[in-house]
Amino acid sequence: MGTVFSFDVRGGEPGAVRAALEAAVAALHRADVMFSTYRDDSQLSRLARGELTLPECDPEVAEVLELGAAAERVSEGWFSTSYRGSLDPTGIVKGWAAERAARLLRAAGATGVNVNGGGDVQLLGTPGTGRPWRVGVSDPLRPGGLAAVISAAGADELSVATSGTAERGDHIVDPRTGRPAVTDLVAVTVVAPSLTWADCWATAAFAMGSRASLTWLESLPNVEALLITTADEIHCTEGLPHHLT
């Protein structure tokens, strides 16, 4: 998946949580191997070349492709699981894998889980009594600064995902042209219960541009967003202030 994952896990029986952490790390490595577009022997590469059928792949491949197809429908094609005509669901894999890892730890009894995959975060439970998780959102126009701090107060599960050009340049593609998206946005941060979807919606919204994406994001249930334009304008959905500290 080309990024670094970190874990902050609180509470639970130490032996069970340690075993779940090992399983979560193994699952992330397995997802990386399974879905890599850089490995000729990955299941995704072999599926794309027609050397495997979908039923011959591990069940996770079908699961991710189904989720990607749903994201494409909801975003009216602004999110896609293809790149220049080739199968490429990597836009959903990182969020899906991080969320799945977090839920493995919670199921093992951890009372607070924070899984960070390259700056996109899945939060479950709390880090302590009366203490919510908080996530800083980097200001892409002011290196080292924060555009906002998101609080998970009152939410048992929350995710924060950002798409933009600050870290990786023009890597987000307009599915209609197959070329880097031409947009007035420099970053989109989406707040939602599920990182799988937050990651997808942030990518789709960035490609749309600020005006269309703000209207679309407002229509999604349990989704809030912060948009920063190249002109240093900040736009947010109506409910986002409830998540800010």
SULLIN-V553386 format. One record per run of one state. SS is the DSSP state (2 for helix, 1 for strand, 0 for the rest). FROM is the first residue (numbers start at 1). TO is the last residue. If there is no record, write none. Layout:
BEGIN
SS_FROM_TO + SS_FROM_TO
END
This chain:
BEGIN
0_1_4 + 1_5_10 + 0_11_13 + 2_14_35 + 0_36_42 + 2_43_48 + 0_49_53 + 2_54_56 + 0_57_58 + 2_59_74 + 0_75_81 + 1_82_83 + 0_84_85 + 1_86_87 + 0_88_89 + 2_90_107 + 0_108_111 + 1_112_117 + 0_118_119 + 1_120_125 + 0_126_127 + 1_128_128 + 0_129_130 + 1_131_131 + 0_132_133 + 1_134_138 + 0_139_145 + 1_146_151 + 0_152_156 + 1_157_164 + 0_165_172 + 1_173_174 + 0_175_178 + 1_179_180 + 0_181_184 + 1_185_192 + 0_193_194 + 2_195_208 + 0_209_209 + 2_210_219 + 0_220_222 + 1_223_229 + 0_230_233 + 1_234_236 + 0_237_239 + 2_240_243 + 1_244_244 + 0_245_245
END
